Amino acid sequence: MSQLIRLATVTDASEVLGVTLRAYEPIRDLNIKFLAATADLQLVTNNIRRNLTYVLERDGQIVSTVTVRHPWNDPEHFSPYPFIWWFAVDPLYKQKGIGAALLTWVEENMLRDLVKAPAVYLATADRHPWLVSIYERRGYEIFAERVHDGEKIVYLRKILDETLYRIIENKEPLVSH
């Protein structure tokens, strides 16, 4: 069994769409209005073109995907840090560590080590029965809430580099005495 994490290309859009729609079925069942839950091929293609969309392949098949929106490329940014968006794992691969592997790789290798992002954030519906607790177990902490399209949204942040985060948030001087 081979596993590969890579950036998605527009030629992956159809496969990314399939994984996303299958993964977001519980969101649709809960009547939570997330864009990814009802995405179409054009929306996925645009997402891949505009943002950094990563996929995890198992034996050449995409089984998980996550998009990172950077604040400089996101007019609706809510925080100065990268935003995890459209995270999905094919239901056939849930509870196998696939999503955790992809998310950890993106957080550590791409965001912390390459981009030097001190933190990352994401959002989910407050009424979703399990997502907030899953992210909290991964080290995310709630830092804000707001209502968006009639839905209470919870924003969770994970600090990736404590020293850099404290400097940027002005909680620590740039030069110590």
CNS distance restraints for C-alpha pairs under 8 A (distance, minus, plus):
assign (resid   1 and name CA) (resid  58 and name CA) 6.88 0.50 0.50
assign (resid   1 and name CA) (resid  59 and name CA) 5.91 0.50 0.50
assign (resid   2 and name CA) (resid  57 and name CA) 7.98 0.50 0.50
assign (resid   2 and name CA) (resid  58 and name CA) 5.74 0.50 0.50
assign (resid   2 and name CA) (resid  59 and name CA) 5.07 0.50 0.50
assign (resid   2 and name CA) (resid  60 and name CA) 7.76 0.50 0.50
assign (resid   3 and name CA) (resid  56 and name CA) 7.00 0.50 0.50
assign (resid   3 and name CA) (resid  57 and name CA) 5.53 0.50 0.50
assign (resid   3 and name CA) (resid  58 and name CA) 4.66 0.50 0.50
assign (resid   3 and name CA) (resid  59 and name CA) 6.33 0.50 0.50
assign (resid   3 and name CA) (resid  60 and name CA) 7.86 0.50 0.50
assign (resid   4 and name CA) (resid  56 and name CA) 5.64 0.50 0.50
assign (resid   4 and name CA) (resid  57 and name CA) 5.12 0.50 0.50
assign (resid   4 and name CA) (resid  58 and name CA) 6.72 0.50 0.50
assign (resid   5 and name CA) (resid  54 and name CA) 6.88 0.50 0.50
assign (resid   5 and name CA) (resid  55 and name CA) 5.65 0.50 0.50
assign (resid   5 and name CA) (resid  56 and name CA) 4.42 0.50 0.50
assign (resid   5 and name CA) (resid  57 and name CA) 6.31 0.50 0.50
assign (resid   5 and name CA) (resid 102 and name CA) 7.15 0.50 0.50
assign (resid   6 and name CA) (resid  54 and name CA) 5.55 0.50 0.50
assign (resid   6 and name CA) (resid  55 and name CA) 5.61 0.50 0.50
assign (resid   6 and name CA) (resid  56 and name CA) 6.68 0.50 0.50
assign (resid   7 and name CA) (resid  52 and name CA) 6.84 0.50 0.50
assign (resid   7 and name CA) (resid  53 and name CA) 5.73 0.50 0.50
assign (resid   7 and name CA) (resid  54 and name CA) 4.39 0.50 0.50
assign (resid   7 and name CA) (resid  55 and name CA) 6.16 0.50 0.50
assign (resid   8 and name CA) (resid  12 and name CA) 6.03 0.50 0.50
assign (resid   8 and name CA) (resid  13 and name CA) 7.82 0.50 0.50
assign (resid   8 and name CA) (resid  48 and name CA) 6.64 0.50 0.50
assign (resid   8 and name CA) (resid  52 and name CA) 7.76 0.50 0.50
assign (resid   8 and name CA) (resid  53 and name CA) 5.47 0.50 0.50
assign (resid   8 and name CA) (resid  54 and name CA) 5.43 0.50 0.50
assign (resid   8 and name CA) (resid  55 and name CA) 5.95 0.50 0.50
assign (resid   9 and name CA) (resid  13 and name CA) 7.11 0.50 0.50
assign (resid   9 and name CA) (resid  48 and name CA) 6.45 0.50 0.50
assign (resid   9 and name CA) (resid  49 and name CA) 7.72 0.50 0.50
assign (resid  10 and name CA) (resid  45 and name CA) 5.65 0.50 0.50
assign (resid  10 and name CA) (resid  48 and name CA) 6.25 0.50 0.50
assign (resid  10 and name CA) (resid  49 and name CA) 7.01 0.50 0.50
assign (resid  12 and name CA) (resid  16 and name CA) 6.02 0.50 0.50
assign (resid  13 and name CA) (resid  17 and name CA) 5.95 0.50 0.50
assign (resid  13 and name CA) (resid  41 and name CA) 6.55 0.50 0.50
assign (resid  13 and name CA) (resid  44 and name CA) 5.87 0.50 0.50
assign (resid  13 and name CA) (resid  45 and name CA) 5.44 0.50 0.50
assign (resid  13 and name CA) (resid  48 and name CA) 7.43 0.50 0.50
assign (resid  14 and name CA) (resid  18 and name CA) 6.31 0.50 0.50
assign (resid  14 and name CA) (resid  41 and name CA) 6.28 0.50 0.50
assign (resid  14 and name CA) (resid  44 and name CA) 7.98 0.50 0.50
assign (resid  15 and name CA) (resid  19 and name CA) 6.38 0.50 0.50
assign (resid  15 and name CA) (resid  62 and name CA) 6.76 0.50 0.50
assign (resid  16 and name CA) (resid  20 and name CA) 6.05 0.50 0.50
assign (resid  16 and name CA) (resid  44 and name CA) 7.41 0.50 0.50
assign (resid  16 and name CA) (resid  55 and name CA) 7.97 0.50 0.50
assign (resid  16 and name CA) (resid  62 and name CA) 7.03 0.50 0.50
assign (resid  16 and name CA) (resid  65 and name CA) 6.91 0.50 0.50
assign (resid  17 and name CA) (resid  21 and name CA) 6.05 0.50 0.50
assign (resid  17 and name CA) (resid  39 and name CA) 7.20 0.50 0.50
assign (resid  17 and name CA) (resid  40 and name CA) 6.96 0.50 0.50
assign (resid  17 and name CA) (resid  41 and name CA) 6.41 0.50 0.50
assign (resid  17 and name CA) (resid  44 and name CA) 6.32 0.50 0.50
assign (resid  18 and name CA) (resid  22 and name CA) 6.17 0.50 0.50
assign (resid  19 and name CA) (resid  23 and name CA) 6.01 0.50 0.50
assign (resid  19 and name CA) (resid  62 and name CA) 7.50 0.50 0.50
assign (resid  19 and name CA) (resid  63 and name CA) 6.54 0.50 0.50
assign (resid  19 and name CA) (resid  64 and name CA) 6.86 0.50 0.50
assign (resid  19 and name CA) (resid  65 and name CA) 7.75 0.50 0.50
assign (resid  19 and name CA) (resid  88 and name CA) 6.88 0.50 0.50
assign (resid  19 and name CA) (resid  89 and name CA) 6.70 0.50 0.50
assign (resid  19 and name CA) (resid  90 and name CA) 5.13 0.50 0.50
assign (resid  20 and name CA) (resid  24 and name CA) 5.97 0.50 0.50
assign (resid  20 and name CA) (resid  36 and name CA) 6.77 0.50 0.50
assign (resid  20 and name CA) (resid  37 and name CA) 7.19 0.50 0.50
assign (resid  20 and name CA) (resid  65 and name CA) 7.66 0.50 0.50
assign (resid  20 and name CA) (resid  86 and name CA) 7.68 0.50 0.50
assign (resid  20 and name CA) (resid  87 and name CA) 7.97 0.50 0.50
assign (resid  20 and name CA) (resid  88 and name CA) 5.55 0.50 0.50
assign (resid  20 and name CA) (resid  89 and name CA) 7.34 0.50 0.50
assign (resid  20 and name CA) (resid  90 and name CA) 7.29 0.50 0.50
assign (resid  21 and name CA) (resid  25 and name CA) 6.26 0.50 0.50
assign (resid  21 and name CA) (resid  36 and name CA) 7.29 0.50 0.50
assign (resid  21 and name CA) (resid  37 and name CA) 5.88 0.50 0.50
assign (resid  21 and name CA) (resid  38 and name CA) 6.96 0.50 0.50
assign (resid  21 and name CA) (resid  39 and name CA) 7.27 0.50 0.50
assign (resid  22 and name CA) (resid  90 and name CA) 6.25 0.50 0.50
assign (resid  22 and name CA) (resid  91 and name CA) 6.66 0.50 0.50
assign (resid  23 and name CA) (resid  88 and name CA) 5.59 0.50 0.50
assign (resid  23 and name CA) (resid  89 and name CA) 5.72 0.50 0.50
assign (resid  23 and name CA) (resid  90 and name CA) 5.30 0.50 0.50
assign (resid  23 and name CA) (resid  91 and name CA) 5.70 0.50 0.50
assign (resid  24 and name CA) (resid  28 and name CA) 6.48 0.50 0.50
assign (resid  24 and name CA) (resid  36 and name CA) 7.18 0.50 0.50
assign (resid  24 and name CA) (resid  37 and name CA) 5.01 0.50 0.50
assign (resid  24 and name CA) (resid  88 and name CA) 7.26 0.50 0.50
assign (resid  25 and name CA) (resid  29 and name CA) 6.18 0.50 0.50
assign (resid  25 and name CA) (resid  37 and name CA) 6.89 0.50 0.50
assign (resid  26 and name CA) (resid  30 and name CA) 6.18 0.50 0.50
assign (resid  27 and name CA) (resid  31 and name CA) 6.27 0.50 0.50
assign (resid  27 and name CA) (resid  32 and name CA) 5.49 0.50 0.50
assign (resid  27 and name CA) (resid  33 and name CA) 7.74 0.50 0.50
assign (resid  27 and name CA) (resid  34 and name CA) 7.53 0.50 0.50
assign (resid  27 and name CA) (resid  37 and name CA) 6.54 0.50 0.50
assign (resid  27 and name CA) (resid 128 and name CA) 7.96 0.50 0.50
assign (resid  28 and name CA) (resid  32 and name CA) 5.98 0.50 0.50
assign (resid  28 and name CA) (resid  33 and name CA) 7.36 0.50 0.50
assign (resid  28 and name CA) (resid  37 and name CA) 6.14 0.50 0.50
assign (resid  28 and name CA) (resid  38 and name CA) 7.89 0.50 0.50
assign (resid  30 and name CA) (resid 128 and name CA) 7.75 0.50 0.50
assign (resid  32 and name CA) (resid 125 and name CA) 7.31 0.50 0.50
assign (resid  32 and name CA) (resid 151 and name CA) 7.66 0.50 0.50
assign (resid  33 and name CA) (resid  37 and name CA) 7.23 0.50 0.50
assign (resid  33 and name CA) (resid 151 and name CA) 7.94 0.50 0.50
assign (resid  34 and name CA) (resid  38 and name CA) 7.39 0.50 0.50
assign (resid  35 and name CA) (resid  39 and name CA) 6.03 0.50 0.50
assign (resid  36 and name CA) (resid  86 and name CA) 6.11 0.50 0.50
assign (resid  39 and name CA) (resid  43 and name CA) 5.95 0.50 0.50
assign (resid  39 and name CA) (resid  44 and name CA) 6.72 0.50 0.50
assign (resid  40 and name CA) (resid  44 and name CA) 6.38 0.50 0.50
assign (resid  41 and name CA) (resid  45 and name CA) 6.05 0.50 0.50
assign (resid  42 and name CA) (resid  46 and name CA) 6.07 0.50 0.50
assign (resid  43 and name CA) (resid  47 and name CA) 6.11 0.50 0.50
assign (resid  44 and name CA) (resid  48 and name CA) 6.21 0.50 0.50
assign (resid  45 and name CA) (resid  49 and name CA) 6.26 0.50 0.50
assign (resid  46 and name CA) (resid  50 and name CA) 6.05 0.50 0.50
assign (resid  47 and name CA) (resid  51 and name CA) 5.75 0.50 0.50
assign (resid  47 and name CA) (resid  53 and name CA) 7.50 0.50 0.50
assign (resid  47 and name CA) (resid  67 and name CA) 7.99 0.50 0.50
assign (resid  48 and name CA) (resid  52 and name CA) 6.49 0.50 0.50
assign (resid  48 and name CA) (resid  53 and name CA) 5.59 0.50 0.50
assign (resid  50 and name CA) (resid  73 and name CA) 7.85 0.50 0.50
assign (resid  51 and name CA) (resid  67 and name CA) 6.66 0.50 0.50
assign (resid  51 and name CA) (resid  68 and name CA) 6.25 0.50 0.50
assign (resid  51 and name CA) (resid  69 and name CA) 5.55 0.50 0.50
assign (resid  51 and name CA) (resid  70 and name CA) 7.61 0.50 0.50
assign (resid  51 and name CA) (resid  73 and name CA) 7.72 0.50 0.50
assign (resid  52 and name CA) (resid  67 and name CA) 5.58 0.50 0.50
assign (resid  52 and name CA) (resid  68 and name CA) 5.26 0.50 0.50
assign (resid  52 and name CA) (resid  69 and name CA) 6.73 0.50 0.50
assign (resid  53 and name CA) (resid  65 and name CA) 6.95 0.50 0.50
assign (resid  53 and name CA) (resid  66 and name CA) 5.72 0.50 0.50
assign (resid  53 and name CA) (resid  67 and name CA) 4.12 0.50 0.50
assign (resid  53 and name CA) (resid  68 and name CA) 6.31 0.50 0.50
assign (resid  54 and name CA) (resid  65 and name CA) 5.55 0.50 0.50
assign (resid  54 and name CA) (resid  66 and name CA) 5.38 0.50 0.50
assign (resid  54 and name CA) (resid  67 and name CA) 6.11 0.50 0.50
assign (resid  54 and name CA) (resid 106 and name CA) 7.97 0.50 0.50
assign (resid  55 and name CA) (resid  62 and name CA) 6.26 0.50 0.50
assign (resid  55 and name CA) (resid  63 and name CA) 7.45 0.50 0.50
assign (resid  55 and name CA) (resid  64 and name CA) 5.63 0.50 0.50
assign (resid  55 and name CA) (resid  65 and name CA) 4.33 0.50 0.50
assign (resid  55 and name CA) (resid  66 and name CA) 6.60 0.50 0.50
assign (resid  55 and name CA) (resid 102 and name CA) 7.63 0.50 0.50
assign (resid  56 and name CA) (resid  62 and name CA) 5.74 0.50 0.50
assign (resid  56 and name CA) (resid  63 and name CA) 5.99 0.50 0.50
assign (resid  56 and name CA) (resid  64 and name CA) 5.16 0.50 0.50
assign (resid  56 and name CA) (resid  65 and name CA) 6.30 0.50 0.50
assign (resid  56 and name CA) (resid  98 and name CA) 7.77 0.50 0.50
assign (resid  56 and name CA) (resid 102 and name CA) 6.36 0.50 0.50
assign (resid  57 and name CA) (resid  61 and name CA) 4.98 0.50 0.50
assign (resid  57 and name CA) (resid  62 and name CA) 4.26 0.50 0.50
assign (resid  57 and name CA) (resid  63 and name CA) 5.71 0.50 0.50
assign (resid  57 and name CA) (resid  64 and name CA) 7.18 0.50 0.50
assign (resid  58 and name CA) (resid  62 and name CA) 6.47 0.50 0.50
assign (resid  58 and name CA) (resid  63 and name CA) 6.59 0.50 0.50
assign (resid  63 and name CA) (resid  89 and name CA) 5.95 0.50 0.50
assign (resid  63 and name CA) (resid  90 and name CA) 5.23 0.50 0.50
assign (resid  63 and name CA) (resid  93 and name CA) 6.91 0.50 0.50
assign (resid  63 and name CA) (resid  98 and name CA) 7.89 0.50 0.50
assign (resid  64 and name CA) (resid  87 and name CA) 7.65 0.50 0.50
assign (resid  64 and name CA) (resid  88 and name CA) 5.51 0.50 0.50
assign (resid  64 and name CA) (resid  89 and name CA) 4.23 0.50 0.50
assign (resid  64 and name CA) (resid  90 and name CA) 6.02 0.50 0.50
assign (resid  64 and name CA) (resid  98 and name CA) 7.01 0.50 0.50
assign (resid  64 and name CA) (resid  99 and name CA) 6.34 0.50 0.50
assign (resid  64 and name CA) (resid 102 and name CA) 7.41 0.50 0.50
assign (resid  65 and name CA) (resid  86 and name CA) 7.42 0.50 0.50
assign (resid  65 and name CA) (resid  87 and name CA) 5.72 0.50 0.50
assign (resid  65 and name CA) (resid  88 and name CA) 5.32 0.50 0.50
assign (resid  65 and name CA) (resid  89 and name CA) 6.58 0.50 0.50
assign (resid  65 and name CA) (resid 102 and name CA) 7.66 0.50 0.50
assign (resid  66 and name CA) (resid  84 and name CA) 7.04 0.50 0.50
assign (resid  66 and name CA) (resid  85 and name CA) 6.34 0.50 0.50
assign (resid  66 and name CA) (resid  86 and name CA) 5.48 0.50 0.50
assign (resid  66 and name CA) (resid  87 and name CA) 4.16 0.50 0.50
assign (resid  66 and name CA) (resid  88 and name CA) 6.34 0.50 0.50
assign (resid  66 and name CA) (resid 102 and name CA) 7.74 0.50 0.50
assign (resid  66 and name CA) (resid 103 and name CA) 7.42 0.50 0.50
assign (resid  67 and name CA) (resid  84 and name CA) 5.97 0.50 0.50
assign (resid  67 and name CA) (resid  85 and name CA) 4.99 0.50 0.50
assign (resid  67 and name CA) (resid  86 and name CA) 5.64 0.50 0.50
assign (resid  67 and name CA) (resid  87 and name CA) 6.58 0.50 0.50
assign (resid  68 and name CA) (resid  82 and name CA) 6.43 0.50 0.50
assign (resid  68 and name CA) (resid  83 and name CA) 5.56 0.50 0.50
assign (resid  68 and name CA) (resid  84 and name CA) 4.85 0.50 0.50
assign (resid  68 and name CA) (resid  85 and name CA) 5.89 0.50 0.50
assign (resid  69 and name CA) (resid  73 and name CA) 6.76 0.50 0.50
assign (resid  69 and name CA) (resid  74 and name CA) 6.36 0.50 0.50
assign (resid  69 and name CA) (resid  82 and name CA) 5.74 0.50 0.50
assign (resid  69 and name CA) (resid  83 and name CA) 5.05 0.50 0.50
assign (resid  69 and name CA) (resid  84 and name CA) 6.55 0.50 0.50
assign (resid  69 and name CA) (resid  85 and name CA) 6.91 0.50 0.50
assign (resid  70 and name CA) (resid  74 and name CA) 6.18 0.50 0.50
assign (resid  70 and name CA) (resid  81 and name CA) 6.93 0.50 0.50
assign (resid  70 and name CA) (resid  82 and name CA) 4.53 0.50 0.50
assign (resid  70 and name CA) (resid  83 and name CA) 6.28 0.50 0.50
assign (resid  71 and name CA) (resid  75 and name CA) 7.42 0.50 0.50
assign (resid  71 and name CA) (resid  77 and name CA) 5.56 0.50 0.50
assign (resid  71 and name CA) (resid  79 and name CA) 7.30 0.50 0.50
assign (resid  71 and name CA) (resid  80 and name CA) 5.80 0.50 0.50
assign (resid  71 and name CA) (resid  81 and name CA) 6.20 0.50 0.50
assign (resid  71 and name CA) (resid  82 and name CA) 5.93 0.50 0.50
assign (resid  71 and name CA) (resid  83 and name CA) 7.52 0.50 0.50
assign (resid  77 and name CA) (resid  83 and name CA) 7.90 0.50 0.50
assign (resid  79 and name CA) (resid 121 and name CA) 7.79 0.50 0.50
assign (resid  81 and name CA) (resid 117 and name CA) 6.77 0.50 0.50
assign (resid  81 and name CA) (resid 118 and name CA) 7.63 0.50 0.50
assign (resid  81 and name CA) (resid 119 and name CA) 5.97 0.50 0.50
assign (resid  81 and name CA) (resid 120 and name CA) 5.39 0.50 0.50
assign (resid  81 and name CA) (resid 121 and name CA) 6.76 0.50 0.50
assign (resid  82 and name CA) (resid 111 and name CA) 7.79 0.50 0.50
assign (resid  82 and name CA) (resid 117 and name CA) 7.31 0.50 0.50
assign (resid  82 and name CA) (resid 119 and name CA) 7.38 0.50 0.50
assign (resid  82 and name CA) (resid 120 and name CA) 5.12 0.50 0.50
assign (resid  82 and name CA) (resid 121 and name CA) 6.45 0.50 0.50
assign (resid  83 and name CA) (resid 120 and name CA) 5.94 0.50 0.50
assign (resid  83 and name CA) (resid 121 and name CA) 5.01 0.50 0.50
assign (resid  83 and name CA) (resid 122 and name CA) 5.46 0.50 0.50
assign (resid  84 and name CA) (resid 120 and name CA) 7.15 0.50 0.50
assign (resid  84 and name CA) (resid 121 and name CA) 6.12 0.50 0.50
assign (resid  84 and name CA) (resid 122 and name CA) 4.96 0.50 0.50
assign (resid  84 and name CA) (resid 123 and name CA) 7.90 0.50 0.50
assign (resid  85 and name CA) (resid 122 and name CA) 6.64 0.50 0.50
assign (resid  85 and name CA) (resid 123 and name CA) 7.91 0.50 0.50
assign (resid  88 and name CA) (resid  99 and name CA) 7.37 0.50 0.50
assign (resid  89 and name CA) (resid  93 and name CA) 6.66 0.50 0.50
assign (resid  89 and name CA) (resid  94 and name CA) 6.36 0.50 0.50
assign (resid  89 and name CA) (resid  98 and name CA) 7.26 0.50 0.50
assign (resid  89 and name CA) (resid  99 and name CA) 5.86 0.50 0.50
assign (resid  90 and name CA) (resid  94 and name CA) 6.63 0.50 0.50
assign (resid  93 and name CA) (resid  98 and name CA) 6.78 0.50 0.50
assign (resid  94 and name CA) (resid  98 and name CA) 7.06 0.50 0.50
assign (resid  94 and name CA) (resid  99 and name CA) 7.55 0.50 0.50
assign (resid  97 and name CA) (resid 101 and name CA) 5.98 0.50 0.50
assign (resid  98 and name CA) (resid 102 and name CA) 6.35 0.50 0.50
assign (resid  99 and name CA) (resid 103 and name CA) 6.02 0.50 0.50
assign (resid 100 and name CA) (resid 104 and name CA) 5.88 0.50 0.50
assign (resid 101 and name CA) (resid 105 and name CA) 6.08 0.50 0.50
assign (resid 102 and name CA) (resid 106 and name CA) 6.22 0.50 0.50
assign (resid 103 and name CA) (resid 107 and name CA) 6.04 0.50 0.50
assign (resid 104 and name CA) (resid 108 and name CA) 5.91 0.50 0.50
assign (resid 104 and name CA) (resid 109 and name CA) 8.00 0.50 0.50
assign (resid 105 and name CA) (resid 109 and name CA) 5.41 0.50 0.50
assign (resid 105 and name CA) (resid 110 and name CA) 7.08 0.50 0.50
assign (resid 106 and name CA) (resid 110 and name CA) 4.99 0.50 0.50
assign (resid 106 and name CA) (resid 111 and name CA) 6.19 0.50 0.50
assign (resid 107 and name CA) (resid 111 and name CA) 5.09 0.50 0.50
assign (resid 107 and name CA) (resid 112 and name CA) 6.11 0.50 0.50
assign (resid 107 and name CA) (resid 120 and name CA) 7.60 0.50 0.50
assign (resid 107 and name CA) (resid 160 and name CA) 7.32 0.50 0.50
assign (resid 108 and name CA) (resid 112 and name CA) 4.97 0.50 0.50
assign (resid 108 and name CA) (resid 113 and name CA) 6.08 0.50 0.50
assign (resid 108 and name CA) (resid 160 and name CA) 7.36 0.50 0.50
assign (resid 109 and name CA) (resid 113 and name CA) 5.14 0.50 0.50
assign (resid 109 and name CA) (resid 114 and name CA) 6.26 0.50 0.50
assign (resid 110 and name CA) (resid 114 and name CA) 4.95 0.50 0.50
assign (resid 110 and name CA) (resid 115 and name CA) 6.15 0.50 0.50
assign (resid 111 and name CA) (resid 115 and name CA) 4.91 0.50 0.50
assign (resid 111 and name CA) (resid 116 and name CA) 6.00 0.50 0.50
assign (resid 111 and name CA) (resid 117 and name CA) 5.33 0.50 0.50
assign (resid 111 and name CA) (resid 120 and name CA) 7.82 0.50 0.50
assign (resid 112 and name CA) (resid 116 and name CA) 4.69 0.50 0.50
assign (resid 112 and name CA) (resid 117 and name CA) 5.05 0.50 0.50
assign (resid 112 and name CA) (resid 118 and name CA) 6.42 0.50 0.50
assign (resid 112 and name CA) (resid 119 and name CA) 7.69 0.50 0.50
assign (resid 112 and name CA) (resid 160 and name CA) 5.86 0.50 0.50
assign (resid 112 and name CA) (resid 161 and name CA) 6.79 0.50 0.50
assign (resid 113 and name CA) (resid 117 and name CA) 7.78 0.50 0.50
assign (resid 117 and name CA) (resid 160 and name CA) 7.13 0.50 0.50
assign (resid 117 and name CA) (resid 161 and name CA) 7.46 0.50 0.50
assign (resid 118 and name CA) (resid 159 and name CA) 6.07 0.50 0.50
assign (resid 118 and name CA) (resid 160 and name CA) 5.15 0.50 0.50
assign (resid 118 and name CA) (resid 161 and name CA) 4.63 0.50 0.50
assign (resid 118 and name CA) (resid 162 and name CA) 6.81 0.50 0.50
assign (resid 118 and name CA) (resid 164 and name CA) 5.52 0.50 0.50
assign (resid 118 and name CA) (resid 165 and name CA) 4.84 0.50 0.50
assign (resid 119 and name CA) (resid 157 and name CA) 6.79 0.50 0.50
assign (resid 119 and name CA) (resid 158 and name CA) 5.55 0.50 0.50
assign (resid 119 and name CA) (resid 159 and name CA) 4.25 0.50 0.50
assign (resid 119 and name CA) (resid 160 and name CA) 4.91 0.50 0.50
assign (resid 119 and name CA) (resid 161 and name CA) 6.73 0.50 0.50
assign (resid 119 and name CA) (resid 165 and name CA) 6.73 0.50 0.50
assign (resid 120 and name CA) (resid 157 and name CA) 5.68 0.50 0.50
assign (resid 120 and name CA) (resid 158 and name CA) 5.44 0.50 0.50
assign (resid 120 and name CA) (resid 159 and name CA) 6.60 0.50 0.50
assign (resid 120 and name CA) (resid 160 and name CA) 7.18 0.50 0.50
assign (resid 121 and name CA) (resid 140 and name CA) 7.89 0.50 0.50
assign (resid 121 and name CA) (resid 155 and name CA) 6.90 0.50 0.50
assign (resid 121 and name CA) (resid 156 and name CA) 5.48 0.50 0.50
assign (resid 121 and name CA) (resid 157 and name CA) 4.17 0.50 0.50
assign (resid 121 and name CA) (resid 158 and name CA) 6.17 0.50 0.50
assign (resid 122 and name CA) (resid 155 and name CA) 5.77 0.50 0.50
assign (resid 122 and name CA) (resid 156 and name CA) 5.46 0.50 0.50
assign (resid 122 and name CA) (resid 157 and name CA) 6.59 0.50 0.50
assign (resid 123 and name CA) (resid 153 and name CA) 6.43 0.50 0.50
assign (resid 123 and name CA) (resid 154 and name CA) 5.50 0.50 0.50
assign (resid 123 and name CA) (resid 155 and name CA) 4.40 0.50 0.50
assign (resid 123 and name CA) (resid 156 and name CA) 6.08 0.50 0.50
assign (resid 124 and name CA) (resid 128 and name CA) 7.45 0.50 0.50
assign (resid 124 and name CA) (resid 131 and name CA) 7.14 0.50 0.50
assign (resid 124 and name CA) (resid 132 and name CA) 7.10 0.50 0.50
assign (resid 124 and name CA) (resid 153 and name CA) 5.59 0.50 0.50
assign (resid 124 and name CA) (resid 154 and name CA) 5.48 0.50 0.50
assign (resid 124 and name CA) (resid 155 and name CA) 6.76 0.50 0.50
assign (resid 125 and name CA) (resid 151 and name CA) 6.73 0.50 0.50
assign (resid 125 and name CA) (resid 152 and name CA) 5.95 0.50 0.50
assign (resid 125 and name CA) (resid 153 and name CA) 4.59 0.50 0.50
assign (resid 125 and name CA) (resid 154 and name CA) 6.01 0.50 0.50
assign (resid 126 and name CA) (resid 132 and name CA) 7.30 0.50 0.50
assign (resid 126 and name CA) (resid 151 and name CA) 7.95 0.50 0.50
assign (resid 126 and name CA) (resid 152 and name CA) 5.63 0.50 0.50
assign (resid 126 and name CA) (resid 153 and name CA) 5.46 0.50 0.50
assign (resid 126 and name CA) (resid 154 and name CA) 5.50 0.50 0.50
assign (resid 127 and name CA) (resid 152 and name CA) 7.58 0.50 0.50
assign (resid 128 and name CA) (resid 132 and name CA) 7.40 0.50 0.50
assign (resid 130 and name CA) (resid 134 and name CA) 6.29 0.50 0.50
assign (resid 131 and name CA) (resid 135 and name CA) 6.27 0.50 0.50
assign (resid 132 and name CA) (resid 136 and name CA) 6.17 0.50 0.50
assign (resid 132 and name CA) (resid 154 and name CA) 7.94 0.50 0.50
assign (resid 133 and name CA) (resid 137 and name CA) 6.19 0.50 0.50
assign (resid 134 and name CA) (resid 138 and name CA) 6.56 0.50 0.50
assign (resid 135 and name CA) (resid 139 and name CA) 6.62 0.50 0.50
assign (resid 135 and name CA) (resid 140 and name CA) 5.44 0.50 0.50
assign (resid 135 and name CA) (resid 141 and name CA) 7.89 0.50 0.50
assign (resid 135 and name CA) (resid 156 and name CA) 7.75 0.50 0.50
assign (resid 136 and name CA) (resid 140 and name CA) 4.64 0.50 0.50
assign (resid 136 and name CA) (resid 141 and name CA) 5.86 0.50 0.50
assign (resid 139 and name CA) (resid 158 and name CA) 5.94 0.50 0.50
assign (resid 140 and name CA) (resid 156 and name CA) 5.52 0.50 0.50
assign (resid 140 and name CA) (resid 157 and name CA) 5.06 0.50 0.50
assign (resid 140 and name CA) (resid 158 and name CA) 4.38 0.50 0.50
assign (resid 140 and name CA) (resid 159 and name CA) 7.70 0.50 0.50
assign (resid 141 and name CA) (resid 156 and name CA) 4.98 0.50 0.50
assign (resid 141 and name CA) (resid 157 and name CA) 5.32 0.50 0.50
assign (resid 141 and name CA) (resid 158 and name CA) 6.40 0.50 0.50
assign (resid 142 and name CA) (resid 154 and name CA) 6.69 0.50 0.50
assign (resid 142 and name CA) (resid 155 and name CA) 5.63 0.50 0.50
assign (resid 142 and name CA) (resid 156 and name CA) 4.21 0.50 0.50
assign (resid 142 and name CA) (resid 157 and name CA) 6.39 0.50 0.50
assign (resid 143 and name CA) (resid 154 and name CA) 7.93 0.50 0.50
assign (resid 143 and name CA) (resid 155 and name CA) 5.92 0.50 0.50
assign (resid 143 and name CA) (resid 156 and name CA) 5.71 0.50 0.50
assign (resid 143 and name CA) (resid 157 and name CA) 6.53 0.50 0.50
assign (resid 144 and name CA) (resid 154 and name CA) 6.17 0.50 0.50
assign (resid 144 and name CA) (resid 155 and name CA) 5.12 0.50 0.50
assign (resid 144 and name CA) (resid 156 and name CA) 7.21 0.50 0.50
assign (resid 145 and name CA) (resid 152 and name CA) 6.91 0.50 0.50
assign (resid 145 and name CA) (resid 153 and name CA) 5.54 0.50 0.50
assign (resid 145 and name CA) (resid 154 and name CA) 4.60 0.50 0.50
assign (resid 145 and name CA) (resid 155 and name CA) 5.86 0.50 0.50
assign (resid 146 and name CA) (resid 152 and name CA) 5.75 0.50 0.50
assign (resid 146 and name CA) (resid 153 and name CA) 5.39 0.50 0.50
assign (resid 146 and name CA) (resid 154 and name CA) 6.86 0.50 0.50
assign (resid 147 and name CA) (resid 151 and name CA) 5.28 0.50 0.50
assign (resid 147 and name CA) (resid 152 and name CA) 4.38 0.50 0.50
assign (resid 147 and name CA) (resid 153 and name CA) 5.77 0.50 0.50
assign (resid 148 and name CA) (resid 152 and name CA) 6.42 0.50 0.50
assign (resid 148 and name CA) (resid 153 and name CA) 6.60 0.50 0.50
assign (resid 159 and name CA) (resid 165 and name CA) 6.98 0.50 0.50
assign (resid 160 and name CA) (resid 165 and name CA) 7.94 0.50 0.50
assign (resid 161 and name CA) (resid 165 and name CA) 5.98 0.50 0.50
assign (resid 162 and name CA) (resid 166 and name CA) 6.10 0.50 0.50
assign (resid 163 and name CA) (resid 167 and name CA) 6.40 0.50 0.50
assign (resid 164 and name CA) (resid 168 and name CA) 6.17 0.50 0.50
assign (resid 165 and name CA) (resid 169 and name CA) 5.99 0.50 0.50
assign (resid 166 and name CA) (resid 170 and name CA) 6.07 0.50 0.50
assign (resid 166 and name CA) (resid 171 and name CA) 4.85 0.50 0.50
assign (resid 166 and name CA) (resid 172 and name CA) 5.41 0.50 0.50
assign (resid 167 and name CA) (resid 171 and name CA) 5.86 0.50 0.50
assign (resid 167 and name CA) (resid 172 and name CA) 4.93 0.50 0.50
assign (resid 167 and name CA) (resid 173 and name CA) 6.24 0.50 0.50
assign (resid 167 and name CA) (resid 174 and name CA) 6.20 0.50 0.50
